Every structure is written in C-alpha cells, then in structure tokens.
Amino acid sequence: QVSHPTNPHAAAAVVFGLPCFLPSRDQVAVAVVSPTVTMQNEEGKMVDLYVPRKCSATNRIITAKDHASVQINIGHVDANGLYDGHFTTFALSGFVRAQGDADSSLDRLWQKKKAEIKQ
C-alpha cells in the first residue's frame, strides 16, 4: 500500500514500478474559458488569419496541401501595349492542371475578363 506523504485522500497508482499520486476530487480545478476573443479590425469587420483561395476555373476551394496549384497574374496593357500597373489574378487548382484543362480554362477566363474590362 502506497500512501501520499501529505494528502491521505489522494489516490495512488504504480506506473513502471514508481508510485504516482492522483489528486482527490476536491483538489481538481476546472477552468472554463469562454470564446471572447474575436478577429476584428478597427472598423469592426470580421477578419480571419487564413482565407483559402478558390480555383478560378471550378470555383472549388484550393486546400493548403494542394502543392500543384498555381496563381497567375496577367498584366493589363494600354492601347500602346504598355503595362498600366493593373493586373488580374487567376488561381488554378492542381486538379484542373492534372486533367490538362489549365490552358483552355485560363483562355476562357481571360476572354471573359477581357470583355469585362474592355481591353
């Protein structure tokens, strides 16, 4: 019989041949933490630490483990063919690239965007 030197009510156990003492029920403290911390900026808008990308072709979420995905920026040019400082971003998932549809998807997306920005 193993007993605790200062607390006779503590439960005793033997682990790997060594005595271990567990606290009694009245000695266990339970901390209850309420989720009061929110991710808000100065304007009160909700912000997140991580916002996942979506595939521009399929509208599926690109996971953090999708290492075959790419993000492509296409620069806008003026009438003289000079870069005007603006660009359009397209994200393509690894699934689209593995299917061999990245080229046709990017062409379709750019034609649609080009009509929107009238370039």
N, CA, C and O atoms as a printed pandas DataFrame, in Angstrom:
     atom_number atom_name residue_name chain_id  residue_number  x_coord  y_coord  z_coord
0              1         N          GLN        A               1    0.854   -1.182    0.000
1              2        CA          GLN        A               1    0.000    0.000    0.000
2              3         C          GLN        A               1    0.893    1.236    0.000
3              4         O          GLN        A               1    1.741    1.402    0.877
4              5         N          VAL        A               2    0.693    2.107   -0.999
5              6        CA          VAL        A               2    1.453    3.343   -1.110
6              7         C          VAL        A               2    0.540    4.475   -0.693
7              8         O          VAL        A               2   -0.599    4.545   -1.157
8              9         N          SER        A               3    1.003    5.356    0.162
9             10        CA          SER        A               3    0.179    6.494    0.583
10            11         C          SER        A               3    0.935    7.785    0.316
11            12         O          SER        A               3    2.166    7.826    0.331
12            13         N          HIS        A               4    0.155    8.852    0.070
13            14        CA          HIS        A               4    0.727   10.170   -0.213
14            15         C          HIS        A               4    1.253   10.753    1.088
15            16         O          HIS        A               4    0.604   10.612    2.124
16            17         N          PRO        A               5    2.419   11.408    1.064
17            18        CA          PRO        A               5    3.001   11.899    2.314
18            19         C          PRO        A               5    2.202   13.027    2.964
19            20         O          PRO        A               5    2.234   13.154    4.188
20            21         N          THR        A               6    1.484   13.852    2.192
21            22        CA          THR        A               6    0.768   14.985    2.791
22            23         C          THR        A               6   -0.739   14.905    2.637
23            24         O          THR        A               6   -1.456   15.578    3.378
24            25         N          ASN        A               7   -1.254   14.108    1.703
25            26        CA          ASN        A               7   -2.692   14.028    1.473
26            27         C          ASN        A               7   -3.114   12.563    1.541
27            28         O          ASN        A               7   -2.853   11.806    0.605
28            29         N          PRO        A               8   -3.749   12.157    2.613
29            30        CA          PRO        A               8   -4.137   10.754    2.737
30            31         C          PRO        A               8   -5.295   10.368    1.818
31            32         O          PRO        A               8   -5.542    9.179    1.616
32            33         N          HIS        A               9   -6.027   11.371    1.245
33            34        CA          HIS        A               9   -7.166   11.084    0.380
34            35         C          HIS        A               9   -6.769   10.934   -1.088
35            36         O          HIS        A               9   -7.609   10.566   -1.910
36            37         N          ALA        A              10   -5.536   11.204   -1.430
37            38        CA          ALA        A              10   -5.095   11.109   -2.821
38            39         C          ALA        A              10   -5.023    9.644   -3.237
39            40         O          ALA        A              10   -4.568    8.788   -2.478
40            41         N          ALA        A              11   -5.475    9.376   -4.441
41            42        CA          ALA        A              11   -5.423    8.012   -4.960
42            43         C          ALA        A              11   -4.000    7.710   -5.410
43            44         O          ALA        A              11   -3.306    8.576   -5.942
44            45         N          ALA        A              12   -3.586    6.491   -5.192
45            46        CA          ALA        A              12   -2.222    6.108   -5.547
46            47         C          ALA        A              12   -2.256    5.087   -6.670
47            48         O          ALA        A              12   -3.159    4.254   -6.755
48            49         N          ALA        A              13   -1.264    5.171   -7.516
49            50        CA          ALA        A              13   -1.112    4.210   -8.599
50            51         C          ALA        A              13    0.366    3.931   -8.765
51            52         O          ALA        A              13    1.211    4.747   -8.395
52            53         N          VAL        A              14    0.668    2.788   -9.316
53            54        CA          VAL        A              14    2.060    2.436   -9.564
54            55         C          VAL        A              14    2.237    2.313  -11.070
55            56         O          VAL        A              14    1.612    1.470  -11.713
56            57         N          VAL        A              15    3.102    3.172  -11.628
57            58        CA          VAL        A              15    3.364    3.179  -13.056
58            59         C          VAL        A              15    4.846    2.907  -13.253
59            60         O          VAL        A              15    5.690    3.635  -12.731
60            61         N          PHE        A              16    5.162    1.862  -14.004
61            62        CA          PHE        A              16    6.545    1.449  -14.257
62            63         C          PHE        A              16    7.316    1.253  -12.957
63            64         O          PHE        A              16    8.509    1.545  -12.878
64            65         N          GLY        A              17    6.623    0.759  -11.949
65            66        CA          GLY        A              17    7.277    0.486  -10.681
66            67         C          GLY        A              17    7.474    1.702   -9.803
67            68         O          GLY        A              17    8.047    1.585   -8.720
68            69         N          LEU        A              18    7.013    2.881  -10.240
69            70        CA          LEU        A              18    7.167    4.102   -9.456
70            71         C          LEU        A              18    5.806    4.546   -8.941
71            72         O          LEU        A              18    4.824    4.460   -9.678
72            73         N          PRO        A              19    5.712    5.018   -7.697
73            74        CA          PRO        A              19    4.420    5.467   -7.180
74            75         C          PRO        A              19    4.011    6.808   -7.801
75            76         O          PRO        A              19    4.811    7.741   -7.883
76            77         N          CYS        A              20    2.759    6.883   -8.233
77            78        CA          CYS        A              20    2.194    8.116   -8.783
78            79         C          CYS        A              20    0.946    8.443   -7.983
79            80         O          CYS        A              20    0.141    7.557   -7.694
80            81         N          PHE        A              21    0.781    9.705   -7.627
81            82        CA          PHE        A              21   -0.355   10.110   -6.808
82            83         C          PHE        A              21   -1.284   10.989   -7.623
83            84         O          PHE        A              21   -0.856   11.962   -8.245
84            85         N          LEU        A              22   -2.543   10.639   -7.612
85            86        CA          LEU        A              22   -3.564   11.405   -8.308
86            87         C          LEU        A              22   -4.300   12.257   -7.290
87            88         O          LEU        A              22   -4.558   11.784   -6.184
88            89         N          PRO        A              23   -4.648   13.489   -7.617
89            90        CA          PRO        A              23   -5.338   14.345   -6.647
90            91         C          PRO        A              23   -6.756   13.838   -6.394
91            92         O          PRO        A              23   -7.363   13.178   -7.238
92            93         N          SER        A              24   -7.259   14.163   -5.218
93            94        CA          SER        A              24   -8.637   13.790   -4.917
94            95         C          SER        A              24   -9.587   14.690   -5.688
95            96         O          SER        A              24   -9.170   15.682   -6.287
96            97         N          ARG        A              25  -10.858   14.339   -5.670
97            98        CA          ARG        A              25  -11.848   15.039   -6.474
98            99         C          ARG        A              25  -11.976   16.520   -6.103
99           100         O          ARG        A              25  -12.215   17.358   -6.972
100          101         N          ASP        A              26  -11.818   16.840   -4.822
101          102        CA          ASP        A              26  -11.968   18.235   -4.397
102          103         C          ASP        A              26  -10.738   19.079   -4.718
103          104         O          ASP        A              26  -10.779   20.300   -4.567
104          105         N          GLN        A              27   -9.659   18.460   -5.153
105          106        CA          GLN        A              27   -8.457   19.214   -5.482
106          107         C          GLN        A              27   -8.340   19.535   -6.971
107          108         O          GLN        A              27   -7.462   20.302   -7.366
108          109         N          VAL        A              28   -9.195   18.971   -7.787
109          110        CA          VAL        A              28   -9.111   19.191   -9.224
110          111         C          VAL        A              28   -9.841   20.476   -9.566
111          112         O          VAL        A              28  -11.026   20.625   -9.267
112          113         N          ALA        A              29   -9.141   21.393  -10.185
113          114        CA          ALA        A              29   -9.739   22.660  -10.606
114          115         C          ALA        A              29  -10.053   22.580  -12.092
115          116         O          ALA        A              29   -9.244   22.100  -12.886
116          117         N          VAL        A              30  -11.216   23.046  -12.448
117          118        CA          VAL        A              30  -11.630   23.050  -13.844
118          119         C          VAL        A              30  -11.721   24.494  -14.294
119          120         O          VAL        A              30  -12.421   25.300  -13.682
120          121         N          ALA        A              31  -11.016   24.818  -15.359
121          122        CA          ALA        A              31  -11.043   26.174  -15.901
122          123         C          ALA        A              31  -11.982   26.198  -17.095
123          124         O          ALA        A              31  -11.826   25.418  -18.035
124          125         N          VAL        A              32  -12.942   27.083  -17.055
125          126        CA          VAL        A              32  -13.869   27.257  -18.164
126          127         C          VAL        A              32  -13.509   28.563  -18.846
127          128         O          VAL        A              32  -13.543   29.630  -18.234
128          129         N          VAL        A              33  -13.166   28.466  -20.117
129          130        CA          VAL        A              33  -12.761   29.640  -20.877
130          131         C          VAL        A              33  -13.820   29.897  -21.931
131          132         O          VAL        A              33  -14.127   29.024  -22.743
132          133         N          SER        A              34  -14.372   31.087  -21.915
133          134        CA          SER        A              34  -15.376   31.421  -22.926
134          135         C          SER        A              34  -14.681   32.046  -24.128
135          136         O          SER        A              34  -13.712   32.788  -23.964
136          137         N          PRO        A              35  -15.162   31.757  -25.327
137          138        CA          PRO        A              35  -14.530   32.315  -26.530
138          139         C          PRO        A              35  -14.901   33.783  -26.724
139          140         O          PRO        A              35  -15.811   34.102  -27.488
140          141         N          THR        A              36  -14.197   34.670  -26.033
141          142        CA          THR        A              36  -14.493   36.099  -26.133
142          143         C          THR        A              36  -13.582   36.805  -27.121
143          144         O          THR        A              36  -13.839   37.953  -27.482
144          145         N          VAL        A              37  -12.531   36.146  -27.560
145          146        CA          VAL        A              37  -11.596   36.762  -28.484
146          147         C          VAL        A              37  -12.124   36.581  -29.902
147          148         O          VAL        A              37  -12.378   35.459  -30.339
148          149         N          THR        A              38  -12.284   37.682  -30.611
149          150        CA          THR        A              38  -12.735   37.626  -31.999
150          151         C          THR        A              38  -11.724   38.347  -32.866
151          152         O          THR        A              38  -11.012   39.237  -32.402
152          153         N          MET        A              39  -11.667   37.958  -34.116
153          154        CA          MET        A              39  -10.760   38.587  -35.061
154          155         C          MET        A              39  -11.500   39.732  -35.746
155          156         O          MET        A              39  -12.200   39.525  -36.737
156          157         N          GLN        A              40  -11.339   40.940  -35.209
157          158        CA          GLN        A              40  -11.973   42.122  -35.778
158          159         C          GLN        A              40  -10.922   43.206  -35.950
159          160         O          GLN        A              40   -9.996   43.330  -35.149
160          161         N          ASN        A              41  -11.086   43.992  -37.015
161          162        CA          ASN        A              41  -10.176   45.111  -37.223
162          163         C          ASN        A              41  -10.745   46.363  -36.562
163          164         O          ASN        A              41  -11.739   46.285  -35.841
164          165         N          GLU        A              42  -10.123   47.514  -36.801
165          166        CA          GLU        A              42  -10.536   48.751  -36.148
166          167         C          GLU        A              42  -11.949   49.178  -36.535
167          168         O          GLU        A              42  -12.638   49.824  -35.745
168          169         N          GLU        A              43  -12.389   48.822  -37.749
169          170        CA          GLU        A              43  -13.731   49.195  -38.203
170          171         C          GLU        A              43  -14.795   48.229  -37.696
171          172         O          GLU        A              43  -15.983   48.454  -37.926
172          173         N          GLY        A              44  -14.401   47.170  -37.018
173          174        CA          GLY        A              44  -15.349   46.198  -36.509
174          175         C          GLY        A              44  -15.666   45.085  -37.485
175          176         O          GLY        A              44  -16.539   44.260  -37.214
176          177         N          LYS        A              45  -14.972   45.041  -38.627
177          178        CA          LYS        A              45  -15.208   43.986  -39.608
178          179         C          LYS        A              45  -14.488   42.712  -39.167
179          180         O          LYS        A              45  -13.391   42.762  -38.612
180          181         N          MET        A              46  -15.125   41.579  -39.422
181          182        CA          MET        A              46  -14.520   40.297  -39.085
182          183         C          MET        A              46  -13.387   39.991  -40.069
183          184         O          MET        A              46  -13.567   40.096  -41.283
184          185         N          VAL        A              47  -12.243   39.620  -39.549
185          186        CA          VAL        A              47  -11.102   39.242  -40.381
186          187         C          VAL        A              47  -10.603   37.879  -39.905
187          188         O          VAL        A              47  -10.726   37.542  -38.728
188          189         N          ASP        A              48  -10.051   37.114  -40.810
189          190        CA          ASP        A              48   -9.526   35.793  -40.490
190          191         C          ASP        A              48   -8.032   35.766  -40.735
191          192         O          ASP        A              48   -7.504   36.559  -41.515
192          193         N          LEU        A              49   -7.358   34.852  -40.066
193          194        CA          LEU        A              49   -5.927   34.699  -40.269
194          195         C          LEU        A              49   -5.629   34.005  -41.589
195          196         O          LEU        A              49   -4.604   34.276  -42.214
196          197         N          TYR        A              50   -6.507   33.120  -42.014
197          198        CA          TYR        A              50   -6.270   32.351  -43.234
198          199         C          TYR        A              50   -7.540   32.346  -44.062
199          200         O          TYR        A              50   -8.585   31.887  -43.603
200          201         N          VAL        A              51   -7.453   32.853  -45.273
201          202        CA          VAL        A              51   -8.573   32.823  -46.203
202          203         C          VAL        A              51   -8.158   31.932  -47.367
203          204         O          VAL        A              51   -7.243   32.290  -48.109
204          205         N          PRO        A              52   -8.802   30.786  -47.546
205          206        CA          PRO        A              52   -8.389   29.886  -48.624
206          207         C          PRO        A              52   -8.725   30.448  -49.993
207          208         O          PRO        A              52   -9.703   31.177  -50.160
208          209         N          ARG        A              53   -7.889   30.095  -50.982
209          210        CA          ARG        A              53   -8.144   30.523  -52.362
210          211         C          ARG        A              53   -9.168   29.602  -52.993
211          212         O          ARG        A              53   -9.368   28.472  -52.546
212          213         N          LYS        A              54   -9.816   30.099  -54.039
213          214        CA          LYS        A              54  -10.745   29.279  -54.804
214          215         C          LYS        A              54  -10.231   29.186  -56.226
215          216         O          LYS        A              54   -9.699   30.151  -56.775
216          217         N          CYS        A              55  -10.397   28.017  -56.812
217          218        CA          CYS        A              55   -9.987   27.808  -58.193
218          219         C          CYS        A              55  -10.858   28.669  -59.094
219          220         O          CYS        A              55  -12.084   28.644  -58.985
220          221         N          SER        A              56  -10.236   29.423  -59.975
221          222        CA          SER        A              56  -10.982   30.300  -60.873
222          223         C          SER        A              56  -11.764   29.507  -61.908
223          224         O          SER        A              56  -12.779   29.992  -62.409
224          225         N          ALA        A              57  -11.324   28.307  -62.239
225          226        CA          ALA        A              57  -11.987   27.506  -63.268
226          227         C          ALA        A              57  -13.155   26.704  -62.711
227          228         O          ALA        A              57  -14.217   26.650  -63.331
228          229         N          THR        A              58  -12.975   26.079  -61.547
229          230        CA          THR        A              58  -14.007   25.196  -60.998
230          231         C          THR        A              58  -14.735   25.786  -59.804
231          232         O          THR        A              58  -15.761   25.247  -59.387
232          233         N          ASN        A              59  -14.238   26.866  -59.246
233          234        CA          ASN        A              59  -14.807   27.521  -58.062
234          235         C          ASN        A              59  -14.706   26.637  -56.815
235          236         O          ASN        A              59  -15.435   26.855  -55.847
236          237         N          ARG        A              60  -13.816   25.648  -56.829
237          238        CA          ARG        A              60  -13.563   24.816  -55.661
238          239         C          ARG        A              60  -12.504   25.476  -54.793
239          240         O          ARG        A              60  -11.665   26.229  -55.289
240          241         N          ILE        A              61  -12.546   25.193  -53.496
241          242        CA          ILE        A              61  -11.533   25.714  -52.582
242          243         C          ILE        A              61  -10.217   24.983  -52.830
243          244         O          ILE        A              61  -10.189   23.758  -52.949
244          245         N          ILE        A              62   -9.132   25.744  -52.907
245          246        CA          ILE        A              62   -7.794   25.172  -53.054
246          247         C          ILE        A              62   -7.244   24.974  -51.645
247          248         O          ILE        A              62   -7.037   25.942  -50.914
248          249         N          THR        A              63   -7.013   23.742  -51.272
249          250        CA          THR        A              63   -6.553   23.448  -49.920
250          251         C          THR        A              63   -5.083   23.819  -49.754
251          252         O          THR        A              63   -4.366   24.032  -50.732
252          253         N          ALA        A              64   -4.658   23.890  -48.516
253          254        CA          ALA        A              64   -3.261   24.215  -48.230
254          255         C          ALA        A              64   -2.324   23.097  -48.675
255          256         O          ALA        A              64   -1.142   23.349  -48.911
256          257         N          LYS        A              65   -2.820   21.881  -48.792
257          258        CA          LYS        A              65   -1.999   20.738  -49.196
258          259         C          LYS        A              65   -1.920   20.563  -50.708
259          260         O          LYS        A              65   -1.226   19.663  -51.181
260          261         N          ASP        A              66   -2.611   21.396  -51.478
261          262        CA          ASP        A              66   -2.591   21.292  -52.941
262          263         C          ASP        A              66   -1.344   22.008  -53.457
263          264         O          ASP        A              66   -1.387   23.192  -53.791
264          265         N          HIS        A              67   -0.239   21.274  -53.515
265          266        CA          HIS        A              67    1.029   21.873  -53.924
266          267         C          HIS        A              67    1.170   21.968  -55.435
267          268         O          HIS        A              67    2.160   22.514  -55.923
268          269         N          ALA        A              68    0.207   21.450  -56.185
269          270        CA          ALA        A              68    0.244   21.547  -57.643
270          271         C          ALA        A              68   -0.529   22.761  -58.147
271          272         O          ALA        A              68   -0.532   23.038  -59.346
272          273         N          SER        A              69   -1.183   23.485  -57.246
273          274        CA          SER        A              69   -1.959   24.654  -57.668
274          275         C          SER        A              69   -1.030   25.820  -57.994
275          276         O          SER        A              69    0.082   25.915  -57.473
276          277         N          VAL        A              70   -1.511   26.704  -58.867
277          278        CA          VAL        A              70   -0.739   27.886  -59.254
278          279         C          VAL        A              70   -1.636   29.114  -59.194
279          280         O          VAL        A              70   -2.860   29.024  -59.292
280          281         N          GLN        A              71   -1.000   30.247  -59.033
281          282        CA          GLN        A              71   -1.690   31.531  -59.083
282          283         C          GLN        A              71   -0.965   32.384  -60.116
283          284         O          GLN        A              71    0.246   32.591  -60.026
284          285         N          ILE        A              72   -1.712   32.875  -61.095
285          286        CA          ILE        A              72   -1.119   33.588  -62.223
286          287         C          ILE        A              72   -1.671   35.000  -62.271
287          288         O          ILE        A              72   -2.886   35.196  -62.225
288          289         N          ASN        A              73   -0.786   35.987  -62.364
289          290        CA          ASN        A              73   -1.183   37.380  -62.541
290          291         C          ASN        A              73   -0.980   37.751  -64.005
291          292         O          ASN        A              73    0.112   37.575  -64.546
292          293         N          ILE        A              74   -2.028   38.263  -64.646
293          294        CA          ILE        A              74   -1.945   38.703  -66.040
294          295         C          ILE        A              74   -2.041   40.218  -66.040
295          296         O          ILE        A              74   -3.031   40.789  -65.583
296          297         N          GLY        A              75   -1.000   40.867  -66.558
297          298        CA          GLY        A              75   -0.939   42.323  -66.556
298          299         C          GLY        A              75   -1.831   42.950  -67.608
299          300         O          GLY        A              75   -1.997   42.403  -68.698
300          301         N          HIS        A              76   -2.404   44.094  -67.284
301          302        CA          HIS        A              76   -3.224   44.844  -68.235
302          303         C          HIS        A              76   -2.323   45.823  -68.988
303          304         O          HIS        A              76   -1.396   46.394  -68.413
304          305         N          VAL        A              77   -2.601   46.008  -70.264
305          306        CA          VAL        A              77   -1.813   46.925  -71.087
306          307         C          VAL        A              77   -2.725   47.996  -71.670
307          308         O          VAL        A              77   -3.929   47.787  -71.823
308          309         N          ASP        A              78   -2.133   49.150  -71.995
309          310        CA          ASP        A              78   -2.911   50.232  -72.609
310          311         C          ASP        A              78   -2.941   50.041  -74.127
311          312         O          ASP        A              78   -2.520   49.002  -74.636
312          313         N          ALA        A              79   -3.438   51.045  -74.840
313          314        CA          ALA        A              79   -3.575   50.955  -76.302
314          315         C          ALA        A              79   -2.222   50.818  -76.996
315          316         O          ALA        A              79   -2.148   50.263  -78.092
316          317         N          ASN        A              80   -1.155   51.314  -76.375
317          318        CA          ASN        A              80    0.186   51.223  -76.957
318          319         C          ASN        A              80    0.889   49.914  -76.601
319          320         O          ASN        A              80    2.011   49.676  -77.047
320          321         N          GLY        A              81    0.247   49.073  -75.812
321          322        CA          GLY        A              81    0.859   47.812  -75.418
322          323         C          GLY        A              81    1.764   47.932  -74.213
323          324         O          GLY        A              81    2.563   47.033  -73.949
324          325         N          LEU        A              82    1.654   49.041  -73.466
325          326        CA          LEU        A              82    2.482   49.236  -72.279
326          327         C          LEU        A              82    1.694   48.844  -71.029
327          328         O          LEU        A              82    0.495   49.098  -70.924
328          329         N          TYR        A              83    2.390   48.229  -70.103
329          330        CA          TYR        A              83    1.783   47.800  -68.838
330          331         C          TYR        A              83    1.319   49.022  -68.064
331          332         O          TYR        A              83    2.085   49.965  -67.870
332          333         N          ASP        A              84    0.042   49.009  -67.612
333          334        CA          ASP        A              84   -0.509   50.179  -66.933
334          335         C          ASP        A              84   -0.534   50.047  -65.410
335          336         O          ASP        A              84   -1.103   50.902  -64.732
336          337         N          GLY        A              85    0.066   49.005  -64.868
337          338        CA          GLY        A              85    0.143   48.869  -63.417
338          339         C          GLY        A              85   -0.980   48.038  -62.809
339          340         O          GLY        A              85   -0.970   47.793  -61.603
340          341         N          HIS        A              86   -1.929   47.606  -63.592
341          342        CA          HIS        A              86   -3.024   46.778  -63.103
342          343         C          HIS        A              86   -2.834   45.343  -63.573
343          344         O          HIS        A              86   -2.173   45.090  -64.580
344          345         N          PHE        A              87   -3.417   44.413  -62.837
345          346        CA          PHE        A              87   -3.330   43.008  -63.234
346          347         C          PHE        A              87   -4.565   42.265  -62.742
347          348         O          PHE        A              87   -5.279   42.728  -61.853
348          349         N          THR        A              88   -4.795   41.111  -63.338
349          350        CA          THR        A              88   -5.876   40.214  -62.943
350          351         C          THR        A              88   -5.253   38.911  -62.473
351          352         O          THR        A              88   -4.351   38.376  -63.117
352          353         N          THR        A              89   -5.741   38.403  -61.344
353          354        CA          THR        A              89   -5.193   37.190  -60.750
354          355         C          THR        A              89   -6.134   36.015  -60.992
355          356         O          THR        A              89   -7.341   36.115  -60.773
356          357         N          PHE        A              90   -5.569   34.910  -61.446
357          358        CA          PHE        A              90   -6.309   33.663  -61.611
358          359         C          PHE        A              90   -5.602   32.586  -60.803
359          360         O          PHE        A              90   -4.375   32.495  -60.817
360          361         N          ALA        A              91   -6.379   31.771  -60.099
361          362        CA          ALA        A              91   -5.840   30.636  -59.352
362          363         C          ALA        A              91   -6.377   29.359  -59.977
363          364         O          ALA        A              91   -7.579   29.227  -60.204
364          365         N          LEU        A              92   -5.488   28.429  -60.252
365          366        CA          LEU        A              92   -5.878   27.148  -60.840
366          367         C          LEU        A              92   -5.458   26.023  -59.897
367          368         O          LEU        A              92   -4.312   25.969  -59.451
368          369         N          SER        A              93   -6.387   25.140  -59.605
369          370        CA          SER        A              93   -6.106   24.039  -58.685
370          371         C          SER        A              93   -5.263   22.966  -59.367
371          372         O          SER        A              93   -5.168   22.910  -60.593
372          373         N          GLY        A              94   -4.662   22.129  -58.553
373          374        CA          GLY        A              94   -3.891   21.013  -59.083
374          375         C          GLY        A              94   -4.760   20.032  -59.850
375          376         O          GLY        A              94   -4.283   19.373  -60.774
376          377         N          PHE        A              95   -6.034   19.929  -59.476
377          378        CA          PHE        A              95   -6.962   19.042  -60.179
378          379         C          PHE        A              95   -7.130   19.482  -61.630
379          380         O          PHE        A              95   -7.074   18.649  -62.535
380          381         N          VAL        A              96   -7.336   20.776  -61.863
381          382        CA          VAL        A              96   -7.513   21.295  -63.223
382          383         C          VAL        A              96   -6.239   21.087  -64.025
383          384         O          VAL        A              96   -6.293   20.721  -65.199
384          385         N          ARG        A              97   -5.100   21.318  -63.398
385          386        CA          ARG        A              97   -3.831   21.145  -64.091
386          387         C          ARG        A              97   -3.574   19.681  -64.417
387          388         O          ARG        A              97   -3.054   19.370  -65.489
388          389         N          ALA        A              98   -3.930   18.780  -63.510
389          390        CA          ALA        A              98   -3.713   17.351  -63.750
390          391         C          ALA        A              98   -4.605   16.826  -64.871
391          392         O          ALA        A              98   -4.221   15.894  -65.578
392          393         N          GLN        A              99   -5.776   17.404  -65.039
393          394        CA          GLN        A              99   -6.678   16.999  -66.107
394          395         C          GLN        A              99   -6.236   17.533  -67.463
395          396         O          GLN        A              99   -6.736   17.090  -68.497
396          397         N          GLY        A             100   -5.310   18.474  -67.467
397          398        CA          GLY        A             100   -4.855   19.075  -68.718
398          399         C          GLY        A             100   -5.769   20.181  -69.207
399          400         O          GLY        A             100   -5.731   20.550  -70.380
400          401         N          ASP        A             101   -6.599   20.718  -68.305
401          402        CA          ASP        A             101   -7.559   21.753  -68.676
402          403         C          ASP        A             101   -7.108   23.155  -68.291
403          404         O          ASP        A             101   -7.881   24.103  -68.433
404          405         N          ALA        A             102   -5.893   23.312  -67.812
405          406        CA          ALA        A             102   -5.451   24.620  -67.336
406          407         C          ALA        A             102   -5.376   25.632  -68.472
407          408         O          ALA        A             102   -5.803   26.775  -68.306
408          409         N          ASP        A             103   -4.843   25.232  -69.619
409          410        CA          ASP        A             103   -4.685   26.154  -70.741
410          411         C          ASP        A             103   -6.040   26.631  -71.259
411          412         O          ASP        A             103   -6.249   27.830  -71.441
412          413         N          SER        A             104   -6.949   25.707  -71.493
413          414        CA          SER        A             104   -8.265   26.103  -72.013
414          415         C          SER        A             104   -9.060   26.887  -70.972
415          416         O          SER        A             104   -9.793   27.812  -71.321
416          417         N          SER        A             105   -8.921   26.523  -69.699
417          418        CA          SER        A             105   -9.623   27.255  -68.640
418          419         C          SER        A             105   -9.104   28.676  -68.518
419          420         O          SER        A             105   -9.881   29.621  -68.383
420          421         N          LEU        A             106   -7.777   28.823  -68.566
421          422        CA          LEU        A             106   -7.184   30.152  -68.468
422          423         C          LEU        A             106   -7.575   31.010  -69.663
423          424         O          LEU        A             106   -7.840   32.201  -69.503
424          425         N          ASP        A             107   -7.617   30.428  -70.857
425          426        CA          ASP        A             107   -8.032   31.162  -72.053
426          427         C          ASP        A             107   -9.490   31.608  -71.929
427          428         O          ASP        A             107   -9.821   32.751  -72.243
428          429         N          ARG        A             108  -10.355   30.708  -71.474
429          430        CA          ARG        A             108  -11.772   31.040  -71.304
430          431         C          ARG        A             108  -11.961   32.132  -70.251
431          432         O          ARG        A             108  -12.731   33.070  -70.459
432          433         N          LEU        A             109  -11.262   32.011  -69.123
433          434        CA          LEU        A             109  -11.372   33.012  -68.058
434          435         C          LEU        A             109  -10.862   34.371  -68.516
435          436         O          LEU        A             109  -11.472   35.394  -68.205
436          437         N          TRP        A             110   -9.743   34.397  -69.255
437          438        CA          TRP        A             110   -9.182   35.666  -69.699
438          439         C          TRP        A             110  -10.075   36.328  -70.744
439          440         O          TRP        A             110  -10.233   37.549  -70.728
440          441         N          GLN        A             111  -10.662   35.549  -71.653
441          442        CA          GLN        A             111  -11.575   36.133  -72.644
442          443         C          GLN        A             111  -12.779   36.767  -71.952
443          444         O          GLN        A             111  -13.235   37.839  -72.351
444          445         N          LYS        A             112  -13.289   36.112  -70.925
445          446        CA          LYS        A             112  -14.420   36.655  -70.167
446          447         C          LYS        A             112  -14.014   37.929  -69.431
447          448         O          LYS        A             112  -14.751   38.915  -69.448
448          449         N          LYS        A             113  -12.848   37.916  -68.786
449          450        CA          LYS        A             113  -12.370   39.086  -68.040
450          451         C          LYS        A             113  -12.031   40.229  -68.986
451          452         O          LYS        A             113  -12.276   41.393  -68.668
452          453         N          LYS        A             114  -11.468   39.904  -70.152
453          454        CA          LYS        A             114  -11.103   40.928  -71.128
454          455         C          LYS        A             114  -12.347   41.665  -71.617
455          456         O          LYS        A             114  -12.299   42.873  -71.850
456          457         N          ALA        A             115  -13.445   40.961  -71.770
457          458        CA          ALA        A             115  -14.698   41.602  -72.170
458          459         C          ALA        A             115  -15.225   42.506  -71.054
459          460         O          ALA        A             115  -15.830   43.541  -71.332
460          461         N          GLU        A             116  -15.002   42.124  -69.799
461          462        CA          GLU        A             116  -15.455   42.936  -68.665
462          463         C          GLU        A             116  -14.675   44.240  -68.556
463          464         O          GLU        A             116  -15.255   45.295  -68.297
464          465         N          ILE        A             117  -13.352   44.169  -68.754
465          466        CA          ILE        A             117  -12.532   45.379  -68.603
466          467         C          ILE        A             117  -12.359   46.117  -69.920
467          468         O          ILE        A             117  -11.703   47.158  -69.970
468          469         N          LYS        A             118  -12.948   45.581  -70.991
469          470        CA          LYS        A             118  -12.921   46.214  -72.322
470          471         C          LYS        A             118  -11.496   46.465  -72.794
471          472         O          LYS        A             118  -11.127   47.595  -73.113
472          473         N          GLN        A             119  -10.711   45.415  -72.835
473          474        CA          GLN        A             119   -9.322   45.539  -73.286
474          475         C          GLN        A             119   -9.144   44.857  -74.605
475          476         O          GLN        A             119   -8.041   44.850  -75.153
